[in-house]
Amino acid sequence: MEEDIDKLSNQWIHDPGSNTHLINSEDWSGWTREYDAVATDFVGARTGRVQITAWGSMELMANTPTGVQSLKLTHIAYVKGFITSLIGLARCRKLGIHFDLGQDLLY
């Protein structure tokens, strides 16, 4: 179980229900911290809420129909030590980015 948690801590998960991108460590390559969160900045997690530490952006490499391309994610919540990092697919849809689970591609 602990090994599974360690494995998740350095991966991204596509979350179809999330409207927020979330990063769990500031050690990610390409991460830029832009400003500190305020006391009222939270994300929902299970049945509770988790305090956001900061907001930022990053370049992320993704599989697309035309090959690996760089995506710029903005307004990413940094939550130190969260179990994994999330790409909020609900947020992506607003930008015209869609995920194909069958082919593991972003359009």
N, CA, C and O atoms as CSV, one atom per row, in Angstrom:
chain,resi,resn,atom,element,x,y,z
A,1,MET,N,N,0.826,-1.200,0.000
A,1,MET,CA,C,0.000,0.000,0.000
A,1,MET,C,C,0.867,1.259,0.000
A,1,MET,O,O,0.616,2.178,-0.779
A,2,GLU,N,N,1.884,1.312,0.864
A,2,GLU,CA,C,2.751,2.485,0.931
A,2,GLU,C,C,3.474,2.705,-0.397
A,2,GLU,O,O,3.656,3.844,-0.826
A,3,GLU,N,N,3.886,1.617,-1.045
A,3,GLU,CA,C,4.547,1.715,-2.340
A,3,GLU,C,C,3.600,2.299,-3.391
A,3,GLU,O,O,4.030,3.084,-4.236
A,4,ASP,N,N,2.313,1.924,-3.350
A,4,ASP,CA,C,1.323,2.471,-4.272
A,4,ASP,C,C,1.156,3.977,-4.060
A,4,ASP,O,O,1.028,4.729,-5.026
A,5,ILE,N,N,1.157,4.413,-2.813
A,5,ILE,CA,C,1.038,5.841,-2.502
A,5,ILE,C,C,2.267,6.582,-3.001
A,5,ILE,O,O,2.137,7.664,-3.574
A,6,ASP,N,N,3.462,6.026,-2.798
A,6,ASP,CA,C,4.684,6.657,-3.294
A,6,ASP,C,C,4.644,6.801,-4.808
A,6,ASP,O,O,5.070,7.823,-5.347
A,7,LYS,N,N,4.137,5.789,-5.492
A,7,LYS,CA,C,4.048,5.819,-6.945
A,7,LYS,C,C,3.095,6.930,-7.409
A,7,LYS,O,O,3.373,7.609,-8.397
A,8,LEU,N,N,1.987,7.114,-6.708
A,8,LEU,CA,C,1.016,8.150,-7.068
A,8,LEU,C,C,1.556,9.553,-6.835
A,8,LEU,O,O,1.148,10.491,-7.520
A,9,SER,N,N,2.457,9.709,-5.890
A,9,SER,CA,C,2.909,11.042,-5.516
A,9,SER,C,C,3.680,11.753,-6.619
A,9,SER,O,O,3.824,12.975,-6.572
A,10,ASN,N,N,4.187,11.009,-7.623
A,10,ASN,CA,C,4.929,11.670,-8.694
A,10,ASN,C,C,4.278,11.432,-10.058
A,10,ASN,O,O,4.962,11.347,-11.077
A,11,GLN,N,N,2.951,11.328,-10.060
A,11,GLN,CA,C,2.201,11.141,-11.294
A,11,GLN,C,C,1.050,12.139,-11.362
A,11,GLN,O,O,0.668,12.748,-10.363
A,12,TRP,N,N,0.514,12.286,-12.564
A,12,TRP,CA,C,-0.674,13.101,-12.779
A,12,TRP,C,C,-1.859,12.175,-13.008
A,12,TRP,O,O,-1.726,11.150,-13.677
A,13,ILE,N,N,-2.994,12.521,-12.470
A,13,ILE,CA,C,-4.227,11.789,-12.707
A,13,ILE,C,C,-5.201,12.735,-13.401
A,13,ILE,O,O,-5.353,13.889,-13.001
A,14,HIS,N,N,-5.858,12.234,-14.447
A,14,HIS,CA,C,-6.907,12.995,-15.123
A,14,HIS,C,C,-8.181,12.827,-14.307
A,14,HIS,O,O,-8.689,11.714,-14.174
A,15,ASP,N,N,-8.697,13.913,-13.766
A,15,ASP,CA,C,-9.895,13.853,-12.932
A,15,ASP,C,C,-11.051,14.499,-13.687
A,15,ASP,O,O,-11.102,15.723,-13.805
A,16,PRO,N,N,-11.993,13.682,-14.207
A,16,PRO,CA,C,-13.075,14.234,-15.019
A,16,PRO,C,C,-14.027,15.138,-14.249
A,16,PRO,O,O,-14.708,15.965,-14.856
A,17,GLY,N,N,-14.091,15.003,-12.935
A,17,GLY,CA,C,-15.011,15.815,-12.152
A,17,GLY,C,C,-14.404,17.079,-11.568
A,17,GLY,O,O,-15.118,17.895,-10.986
A,18,SER,N,N,-13.094,17.254,-11.716
A,18,SER,CA,C,-12.430,18.393,-11.086
A,18,SER,C,C,-12.356,19.596,-12.017
A,18,SER,O,O,-12.032,19.469,-13.198
A,19,ASN,N,N,-12.661,20.761,-11.462
A,19,ASN,CA,C,-12.507,21.999,-12.229
A,19,ASN,C,C,-11.251,22.755,-11.800
A,19,ASN,O,O,-11.083,23.933,-12.114
A,20,THR,N,N,-10.373,22.058,-11.079
A,20,THR,CA,C,-9.122,22.655,-10.605
A,20,THR,C,C,-7.961,21.721,-10.909
A,20,THR,O,O,-8.032,20.523,-10.635
A,21,HIS,N,N,-6.888,22.272,-11.477
A,21,HIS,CA,C,-5.646,21.518,-11.584
A,21,HIS,C,C,-4.978,21.602,-10.213
A,21,HIS,O,O,-5.081,22.623,-9.534
A,22,LEU,N,N,-4.301,20.544,-9.810
A,22,LEU,CA,C,-3.690,20.516,-8.490
A,22,LEU,C,C,-2.327,19.859,-8.597
A,22,LEU,O,O,-2.169,18.841,-9.271
A,23,ILE,N,N,-1.349,20.443,-7.935
A,23,ILE,CA,C,0.002,19.894,-7.892
A,23,ILE,C,C,0.360,19.640,-6.433
A,23,ILE,O,O,0.001,20.418,-5.550
A,24,ASN,N,N,1.081,18.526,-6.189
A,24,ASN,CA,C,1.351,18.129,-4.807
A,24,ASN,C,C,2.775,18.406,-4.339
A,24,ASN,O,O,3.108,18.157,-3.180
A,25,SER,N,N,3.618,18.922,-5.237
A,25,SER,CA,C,5.006,19.208,-4.880
A,25,SER,C,C,5.513,20.351,-5.764
A,25,SER,O,O,5.164,20.442,-6.941
A,26,GLU,N,N,6.324,21.200,-5.190
A,26,GLU,CA,C,6.912,22.276,-5.983
A,26,GLU,C,C,8.176,21.811,-6.714
A,26,GLU,O,O,8.847,22.608,-7.370
A,27,ASP,N,N,8.494,20.527,-6.599
A,27,ASP,CA,C,9.673,19.976,-7.270
A,27,ASP,C,C,9.420,19.590,-8.724
A,27,ASP,O,O,10.357,19.193,-9.417
A,28,TRP,N,N,8.183,19.696,-9.207
A,28,TRP,CA,C,7.882,19.359,-10.593
A,28,TRP,C,C,8.634,20.284,-11.542
A,28,TRP,O,O,8.658,21.499,-11.346
A,29,SER,N,N,9.242,19.709,-12.562
A,29,SER,CA,C,9.924,20.490,-13.589
A,29,SER,C,C,8.900,21.336,-14.337
A,29,SER,O,O,7.843,20.838,-14.725
A,30,GLY,N,N,9.204,22.585,-14.535
A,30,GLY,CA,C,8.298,23.472,-15.261
A,30,GLY,C,C,7.320,24.236,-14.381
A,30,GLY,O,O,6.608,25.113,-14.871
A,31,TRP,N,N,7.272,23.918,-13.089
A,31,TRP,CA,C,6.350,24.586,-12.155
A,31,TRP,C,C,6.822,26.001,-11.863
A,31,TRP,O,O,8.002,26.219,-11.585
A,32,THR,N,N,5.914,26.956,-11.923
A,32,THR,CA,C,6.193,28.339,-11.557
A,32,THR,C,C,5.182,28.773,-10.508
A,32,THR,O,O,3.981,28.839,-10.771
A,33,ARG,N,N,5.683,29.067,-9.325
A,33,ARG,CA,C,4.804,29.577,-8.248
A,33,ARG,C,C,4.535,31.041,-8.543
A,33,ARG,O,O,5.469,31.824,-8.714
A,34,GLU,N,N,3.269,31.417,-8.604
A,34,GLU,CA,C,2.919,32.791,-8.975
A,34,GLU,C,C,2.488,33.649,-7.792
A,34,GLU,O,O,2.866,34.817,-7.702
A,35,TYR,N,N,1.704,33.079,-6.888
A,35,TYR,CA,C,1.320,33.844,-5.698
A,35,TYR,C,C,0.807,32.899,-4.614
A,35,TYR,O,O,0.346,31.795,-4.902
A,36,ASP,N,N,0.895,33.350,-3.369
A,36,ASP,CA,C,0.421,32.557,-2.233
A,36,ASP,C,C,-1.099,32.548,-2.193
A,36,ASP,O,O,-1.750,33.514,-2.591
A,37,ALA,N,N,-1.645,31.462,-1.716
A,37,ALA,CA,C,-3.087,31.352,-1.532
A,37,ALA,C,C,-3.501,32.160,-0.304
A,37,ALA,O,O,-2.677,32.484,0.552
A,38,VAL,N,N,-4.777,32.473,-0.236
A,38,VAL,CA,C,-5.321,33.155,0.945
A,38,VAL,C,C,-6.024,32.119,1.813
A,38,VAL,O,O,-6.252,30.990,1.380
A,39,ALA,N,N,-6.362,32.501,3.018
A,39,ALA,CA,C,-6.931,31.565,3.997
A,39,ALA,C,C,-8.231,30.912,3.531
A,39,ALA,O,O,-8.589,29.846,4.033
A,40,THR,N,N,-8.931,31.513,2.603
A,40,THR,CA,C,-10.208,30.956,2.139
A,40,THR,C,C,-10.061,30.079,0.891
A,40,THR,O,O,-11.065,29.629,0.341
A,41,ASP,N,N,-8.823,29.828,0.434
A,41,ASP,CA,C,-8.594,28.989,-0.750
A,41,ASP,C,C,-8.502,27.520,-0.344
A,41,ASP,O,O,-7.546,27.106,0.310
A,42,PHE,N,N,-9.502,26.742,-0.738
A,42,PHE,CA,C,-9.575,25.318,-0.439
A,42,PHE,C,C,-9.950,24.546,-1.694
A,42,PHE,O,O,-10.517,25.112,-2.629
A,43,VAL,N,N,-9.634,23.247,-1.718
A,43,VAL,CA,C,-10.176,22.325,-2.709
A,43,VAL,C,C,-10.925,21.239,-1.945
A,43,VAL,O,O,-10.555,20.882,-0.827
A,44,GLY,N,N,-11.974,20.723,-2.559
A,44,GLY,CA,C,-12.717,19.625,-1.967
A,44,GLY,C,C,-11.961,18.328,-2.187
A,44,GLY,O,O,-11.436,18.087,-3.274
A,45,ALA,N,N,-11.906,17.499,-1.165
A,45,ALA,CA,C,-11.246,16.194,-1.269
A,45,ALA,C,C,-12.032,15.204,-0.422
A,45,ALA,O,O,-12.103,15.324,0.801
A,46,ARG,N,N,-12.618,14.227,-1.098
A,46,ARG,CA,C,-13.507,13.261,-0.437
A,46,ARG,C,C,-14.639,14.017,0.222
A,46,ARG,O,O,-15.414,14.686,-0.461
A,47,THR,N,N,-14.751,13.925,1.531
A,47,THR,CA,C,-15.855,14.594,2.215
A,47,THR,C,C,-15.414,15.869,2.923
A,47,THR,O,O,-16.199,16.492,3.638
A,48,GLY,N,N,-14.150,16.257,2.722
A,48,GLY,CA,C,-13.641,17.432,3.413
A,48,GLY,C,C,-13.047,18.453,2.468
A,48,GLY,O,O,-13.252,18.409,1.255
A,49,ARG,N,N,-12.310,19.368,3.057
A,49,ARG,CA,C,-11.628,20.402,2.286
A,49,ARG,C,C,-10.162,20.420,2.687
A,49,ARG,O,O,-9.806,20.126,3.828
A,50,VAL,N,N,-9.308,20.778,1.703
A,50,VAL,CA,C,-7.872,20.840,1.941
A,50,VAL,C,C,-7.401,22.256,1.597
A,50,VAL,O,O,-7.767,22.810,0.560
A,51,GLN,N,N,-6.583,22.831,2.486
A,51,GLN,CA,C,-6.073,24.187,2.290
A,51,GLN,C,C,-5.084,24.237,1.125
A,51,GLN,O,O,-4.184,23.401,1.038
A,52,ILE,N,N,-5.245,25.195,0.248
A,52,ILE,CA,C,-4.301,25.436,-0.844
A,52,ILE,C,C,-3.183,26.320,-0.306
A,52,ILE,O,O,-3.440,27.275,0.426
A,53,THR,N,N,-1.935,26.000,-0.671
A,53,THR,CA,C,-0.777,26.762,-0.213
A,53,THR,C,C,-0.453,27.911,-1.159
A,53,THR,O,O,-0.160,29.022,-0.718
A,54,ALA,N,N,-0.506,27.639,-2.467
A,54,ALA,CA,C,-0.124,28.645,-3.459
A,54,ALA,C,C,-0.807,28.335,-4.791
A,54,ALA,O,O,-1.420,27.282,-4.964
A,55,TRP,N,N,-0.684,29.273,-5.720
A,55,TRP,CA,C,-1.205,29.125,-7.081
A,55,TRP,C,C,-0.053,29.321,-8.057
A,55,TRP,O,O,0.870,30.092,-7.799
A,56,GLY,N,N,-0.119,28.611,-9.185
A,56,GLY,CA,C,0.942,28.760,-10.164
A,56,GLY,C,C,0.555,28.203,-11.516
A,56,GLY,O,O,-0.620,27.971,-11.800
A,57,SER,N,N,1.568,27.993,-12.346
A,57,SER,CA,C,1.364,27.458,-13.692
A,57,SER,C,C,2.538,26.553,-14.025
A,57,SER,O,O,3.554,26.547,-13.329
A,58,MET,N,N,2.383,25.782,-15.108
A,58,MET,CA,C,3.491,24.935,-15.541
A,58,MET,C,C,3.282,24.447,-16.955
A,58,MET,O,O,2.166,24.413,-17.473
A,59,GLU,N,N,4.395,24.070,-17.564
A,59,GLU,CA,C,4.389,23.407,-18.865
A,59,GLU,C,C,4.384,21.910,-18.584
A,59,GLU,O,O,5.153,21.426,-17.754
A,60,LEU,N,N,3.517,21.183,-19.277
A,60,LEU,CA,C,3.385,19.752,-19.083
A,60,LEU,C,C,3.405,19.083,-20.442
A,60,LEU,O,O,2.722,19.533,-21.362
A,61,MET,N,N,4.175,18.018,-20.584
A,61,MET,CA,C,4.224,17.276,-21.837
A,61,MET,C,C,3.068,16.285,-21.866
A,61,MET,O,O,2.821,15.583,-20.885
A,62,ALA,N,N,2.349,16.227,-23.010
A,62,ALA,CA,C,1.171,15.365,-23.114
A,62,ALA,C,C,1.126,14.666,-24.461
A,62,ALA,O,O,1.579,15.205,-25.471
A,63,ASN,N,N,0.572,13.453,-24.464
A,63,ASN,CA,C,0.342,12.731,-25.714
A,63,ASN,C,C,-0.846,13.354,-26.434
A,63,ASN,O,O,-1.910,13.534,-25.843
A,64,THR,N,N,-0.667,13.680,-27.702
A,64,THR,CA,C,-1.735,14.229,-28.532
A,64,THR,C,C,-1.780,13.434,-29.833
A,64,THR,O,O,-0.863,12.659,-30.105
A,65,PRO,N,N,-2.828,13.606,-30.645
A,65,PRO,CA,C,-2.892,12.881,-31.916
A,65,PRO,C,C,-1.714,13.168,-32.850
A,65,PRO,O,O,-1.420,12.366,-33.736
A,66,THR,N,N,-1.045,14.296,-32.661
A,66,THR,CA,C,0.102,14.635,-33.511
A,66,THR,C,C,1.434,14.431,-32.809
A,66,THR,O,O,2.459,14.946,-33.255
A,67,GLY,N,N,1.423,13.681,-31.712
A,67,GLY,CA,C,2.651,13.405,-30.980
A,67,GLY,C,C,2.680,14.117,-29.635
A,67,GLY,O,O,1.693,14.728,-29.224
A,68,VAL,N,N,3.809,14.035,-28.959
A,68,VAL,CA,C,3.964,14.667,-27.653
A,68,VAL,C,C,4.082,16.176,-27.843
A,68,VAL,O,O,4.897,16.650,-28.634
A,69,GLN,N,N,3.262,16.923,-27.109
A,69,GLN,CA,C,3.284,18.381,-27.187
A,69,GLN,C,C,3.261,18.974,-25.786
A,69,GLN,O,O,2.833,18.331,-24.827
A,70,SER,N,N,3.721,20.191,-25.691
A,70,SER,CA,C,3.728,20.918,-24.431
A,70,SER,C,C,2.377,21.611,-24.237
A,70,SER,O,O,1.855,22.247,-25.153
A,71,LEU,N,N,1.829,21.479,-23.047
A,71,LEU,CA,C,0.605,22.184,-22.671
A,71,LEU,C,C,0.940,23.127,-21.526
A,71,LEU,O,O,1.675,22.761,-20.608
A,72,LYS,N,N,0.412,24.317,-21.578
A,72,LYS,CA,C,0.588,25.244,-20.458
A,72,LYS,C,C,-0.662,25.195,-19.603
A,72,LYS,O,O,-1.744,25.591,-20.038
A,73,LEU,N,N,-0.503,24.705,-18.385
A,73,LEU,CA,C,-1.604,24.688,-17.427
A,73,LEU,C,C,-1.484,25.925,-16.550
A,73,LEU,O,O,-0.404,26.241,-16.050
A,74,THR,N,N,-2.588,26.615,-16.369
A,74,THR,CA,C,-2.597,27.817,-15.537
A,74,THR,C,C,-3.549,27.620,-14.368
A,74,THR,O,O,-4.367,26.699,-14.359
A,75,HIS,N,N,-3.430,28.486,-13.400
A,75,HIS,CA,C,-4.286,28.476,-12.211
A,75,HIS,C,C,-4.260,27.089,-11.555
A,75,HIS,O,O,-5.301,26.478,-11.313
A,76,ILE,N,N,-3.036,26.611,-11.274
A,76,ILE,CA,C,-2.846,25.314,-10.617
A,76,ILE,C,C,-2.738,25.551,-9.111
A,76,ILE,O,O,-1.951,26.380,-8.654
A,77,ALA,N,N,-3.534,24.815,-8.360
A,77,ALA,CA,C,-3.475,24.884,-6.900
A,77,ALA,C,C,-2.342,23.995,-6.400
A,77,ALA,O,O,-2.247,22.830,-6.786
A,78,TYR,N,N,-1.486,24.539,-5.546
A,78,TYR,CA,C,-0.432,23.743,-4.907
A,78,TYR,C,C,-0.912,23.347,-3.519
A,78,TYR,O,O,-1.172,24.201,-2.671
A,79,VAL,N,N,-1.026,22.028,-3.298
A,79,VAL,CA,C,-1.395,21.488,-1.992
A,79,VAL,C,C,-0.272,20.550,-1.577
A,79,VAL,O,O,-0.186,19.416,-2.049
A,80,LYS,N,N,0.580,21.033,-0.694
A,80,LYS,CA,C,1.766,20.281,-0.284
A,80,LYS,C,C,1.375,18.911,0.263
A,80,LYS,O,O,0.545,18.789,1.164
A,81,GLY,N,N,2.011,17.868,-0.324
A,81,GLY,CA,C,1.832,16.521,0.179
A,81,GLY,C,C,0.540,15.831,-0.224
A,81,GLY,O,O,0.272,14.726,0.248
A,82,PHE,N,N,-0.280,16.451,-1.090
A,82,PHE,CA,C,-1.495,15.781,-1.558
A,82,PHE,C,C,-1.092,14.454,-2.190
A,82,PHE,O,O,0.023,14.349,-2.701
A,83,ILE,N,N,-1.938,13.452,-2.177
A,83,ILE,CA,C,-1.562,12.106,-2.611
A,83,ILE,C,C,-1.101,12.045,-4.064
A,83,ILE,O,O,-0.295,11.180,-4.404
A,84,THR,N,N,-1.581,12.925,-4.923
A,84,THR,CA,C,-1.192,12.933,-6.328
A,84,THR,C,C,-1.409,14.325,-6.905
A,84,THR,O,O,-1.934,15.207,-6.226
A,85,SER,N,N,-1.011,14.520,-8.136
A,85,SER,CA,C,-1.306,15.762,-8.850
A,85,SER,C,C,-2.446,15.470,-9.818
A,85,SER,O,O,-2.544,14.367,-10.356
A,86,LEU,N,N,-3.310,16.463,-10.038
A,86,LEU,CA,C,-4.512,16.270,-10.843
A,86,LEU,C,C,-4.572,17.243,-12.007
A,86,LEU,O,O,-4.224,18.417,-11.882
A,87,ILE,N,N,-5.023,16.726,-13.141
A,87,ILE,CA,C,-5.425,17.598,-14.242
A,87,ILE,C,C,-6.942,17.627,-14.194
A,87,ILE,O,O,-7.595,16.605,-14.405
A,88,GLY,N,N,-7.495,18.780,-13.920
A,88,GLY,CA,C,-8.942,18.930,-13.844
A,88,GLY,C,C,-9.547,18.965,-15.240
A,88,GLY,O,O,-9.513,19.997,-15.909
A,89,LEU,N,N,-10.104,17.836,-15.683
A,89,LEU,CA,C,-10.627,17.759,-17.041
A,89,LEU,C,C,-11.828,18.675,-17.253
A,89,LEU,O,O,-12.056,19.131,-18.373
A,90,ALA,N,N,-12.599,18.952,-16.206
A,90,ALA,CA,C,-13.704,19.899,-16.348
A,90,ALA,C,C,-13.158,21.281,-16.709
A,90,ALA,O,O,-13.766,22.005,-17.497
A,91,ARG,N,N,-12.034,21.637,-16.143
A,91,ARG,CA,C,-11.383,22.917,-16.479
A,91,ARG,C,C,-10.842,22.881,-17.905
A,91,ARG,O,O,-10.913,23.880,-18.621
A,92,CYS,N,N,-10.297,21.724,-18.326
A,92,CYS,CA,C,-9.760,21.589,-19.684
A,92,CYS,C,C,-10.855,21.726,-20.741
A,92,CYS,O,O,-10.644,22.345,-21.784
A,93,ARG,N,N,-12.022,21.145,-20.468
A,93,ARG,CA,C,-13.119,21.209,-21.449
A,93,ARG,C,C,-13.471,22.642,-21.796
A,93,ARG,O,O,-13.798,22.939,-22.945
A,94,LYS,N,N,-13.410,23.538,-20.815
A,94,LYS,CA,C,-13.706,24.954,-21.066
A,94,LYS,C,C,-12.710,25.571,-22.048
A,94,LYS,O,O,-13.013,26.560,-22.714
A,95,LEU,N,N,-11.515,24.973,-22.130
A,95,LEU,CA,C,-10.473,25.469,-23.031
A,95,LEU,C,C,-10.432,24.692,-24.341
A,95,LEU,O,O,-9.565,24.931,-25.181
A,96,GLY,N,N,-11.384,23.746,-24.518
A,96,GLY,CA,C,-11.421,22.955,-25.740
A,96,GLY,C,C,-10.439,21.798,-25.752
A,96,GLY,O,O,-10.117,21.277,-26.819
A,97,ILE,N,N,-9.953,21.382,-24.572
A,97,ILE,CA,C,-9.046,20.241,-24.457
A,97,ILE,C,C,-9.846,19.058,-23.949
A,97,ILE,O,O,-10.535,19.159,-22.934
A,98,HIS,N,N,-9.759,17.924,-24.658
A,98,HIS,CA,C,-10.523,16.736,-24.293
A,98,HIS,C,C,-9.589,15.544,-24.189
A,98,HIS,O,O,-8.599,15.455,-24.916
A,99,PHE,N,N,-9.906,14.624,-23.278
A,99,PHE,CA,C,-9.076,13.448,-23.039
A,99,PHE,C,C,-9.760,12.216,-23.621
A,99,PHE,O,O,-10.946,11.990,-23.378
A,100,ASP,N,N,-9.022,11.421,-24.386
A,100,ASP,CA,C,-9.491,10.152,-24.939
A,100,ASP,C,C,-8.854,9.029,-24.127
A,100,ASP,O,O,-7.690,8.683,-24.333
A,101,LEU,N,N,-9.621,8.469,-23.210
A,101,LEU,CA,C,-9.120,7.429,-22.326
A,101,LEU,C,C,-8.665,6.193,-23.087
A,101,LEU,O,O,-7.653,5.586,-22.737
A,102,GLY,N,N,-9.401,5.817,-24.121
A,102,GLY,CA,C,-9.065,4.631,-24.892
A,102,GLY,C,C,-7.706,4.708,-25.566
A,102,GLY,O,O,-7.006,3.702,-25.690
A,103,GLN,N,N,-7.333,5.917,-26.005
A,103,GLN,CA,C,-6.058,6.082,-26.690
A,103,GLN,C,C,-5.021,6.833,-25.859
A,103,GLN,O,O,-3.897,7.043,-26.316
A,104,ASP,N,N,-5.392,7.241,-24.633
A,104,ASP,CA,C,-4.494,7.988,-23.756
A,104,ASP,C,C,-3.950,9.236,-24.454
A,104,ASP,O,O,-2.744,9.480,-24.472
A,105,LEU,N,N,-4.873,10.025,-25.032
A,105,LEU,CA,C,-4.491,11.229,-25.785
A,105,LEU,C,C,-5.315,12.423,-25.341
A,105,LEU,O,O,-6.469,12.287,-24.934
A,106,LEU,N,N,-4.705,13.587,-25.425
A,106,LEU,CA,C,-5.428,14.841,-25.236
A,106,LEU,C,C,-5.656,15.469,-26.603
A,106,LEU,O,O,-4.737,15.531,-27.419
A,107,TYR,N,N,-6.863,15.930,-26.857
A,107,TYR,CA,C,-7.205,16.608,-28.127
A,107,TYR,C,C,-7.436,18.084,-27.862
A,107,TYR,O,O,-7.734,18.838,-28.789
